[in-house]
Amino acid sequence: MQYYFSNQPANNSAHVNSNSHADTDTSTLIGFSILSFPIVLLLGVITYKKYRAAVLRRQIATLEKIWLIKLKNNTYKQD
């Protein structure tokens, strides 16, 4: 049996490998972005709702204080 050997440079394989590595990095970044966007959006909505509820509770407390002050001041006055 005869064996044939060839001595060809393998520079092209390194170039193809680095290109596929860049494609993998890009697709990983796109996948991460697709998954993280809805999570960040959901967290933002939840945080905003909690903020608005806290502001509303503060406003209600202030109005109740004002109402109690007016009620106390009007109780002792006889017109």
N, C-alpha and C positions, 0 to 999 in steps of 0.2 A: 504494500500500500504506500501510496505517495501522499505526503502532507504538503499543503501549500500555505505558506505564511506570507502575510503582507505587513508591511510597516507603514501604516498610514497614521498621520497625526489625528488625535481625538479631540481637537479643540472645539469642534462643533457641539459635542455633547455637553460641555460645560456651559456653553452659551444657551442651549435649549433648557438645561436644568435651571439656570438662573432666571430665565423668562417664566418658566412654570412656577417658580417660587414667588415671583412678583405677582403672578395671576392669583396664586393661593392667598397671598397677603391681601390683595385687593378684595377678593371674594369674602375673606374673613372679616374685613372691615365693613363691607356692605352688609353682611349678615348681622354683625354686631349692631350696626346702626338701625337695621330694620327691627331687631328685637328690643333695643333700648328705647327707641322713640315712644312706643305706646306706654312703656313703664314710666318714663319720665313725664309723659302727658297725664297719666293717671295720678301720679303723685302730686303733680301741680294742681290738678282739679281738687283733689282731697284736701290739700293744704289751703287752697283758696276758700273752700267751703268752711273749714274750721276757723279761718281768720274772720270770715264774714259773720259766723255764729258768735264769735267772741266780741266783735264790734257791736252786734245787736244786743247781746247781754249787757254790755257796758252802757249802751244807750238806754235800755230799759231801766237799769239800776239808777241812772241819773234822773230819768223822768219820774221814777217812784220817789226819789229823795225830794225833788221839787214839789211833787204832789203832796207828800207828807208835810213839808214845810208850809205850803199854802193851807192845807187842812188844819194844821195846828194854829196858824195865825188867824184863820177865820172862825175857829171855835170860840174864842174868847171875846170876839167882837159882837156886840149887840147893837144893831141899828135901830 
